[in-house]
Amino acid sequence: MVRKQLYIEEQQERALKNKAKALGISEAELVRQALNTVLKEEAQTRPAEKSLLDTLFAEADQIAKDYQFGEKDSFDRQSLYEDDKRQNRF
């Protein structure tokens, strides 16, 4: 185990002592259990967030595939650089 030191508010101290006593465990064990609960909840929400992001990227990919650029659309680096120079962006 790794030793950690942290500051908590007085009301948290009282609540921690009372809860640990009621459960018959040490304060340190109660803090470890609480931390595990938070970390598990976070791990469970990440797949949903990842799924949402994957959906967004898939939709963006589909839009990019469906969009037809016109003949005048030019995106090469040199022409963009020249346009910026003509418009005094440098």
C-alpha positions, 0 to 999 in steps of 0.5 A: 500500500501507499501512504497518502496524506490529505486535508478534510473539513471538520464536518467530513472528519466527524462524518468519517469517524461516525460512518467508520464506527457504524460499519465497524471498519477503519477510517482508512478502509472507508476512504479506500472503499469510497475511492474504489466506488468513485473510480468504478463509476468513472470507468463505467461512464467512459465507455458511454462517452467513448461511444458518443465520440465514436458516433460523432466521428462516424457521422463526420466521416459520412458527411465528408464522404457524401460532400462533393467539392466543387471544381473551384475548391482547392485545398493545397497548402501552397494556394492557401499560403498564397491567398493568405499572403495576398490578403496580408495575413502574414 
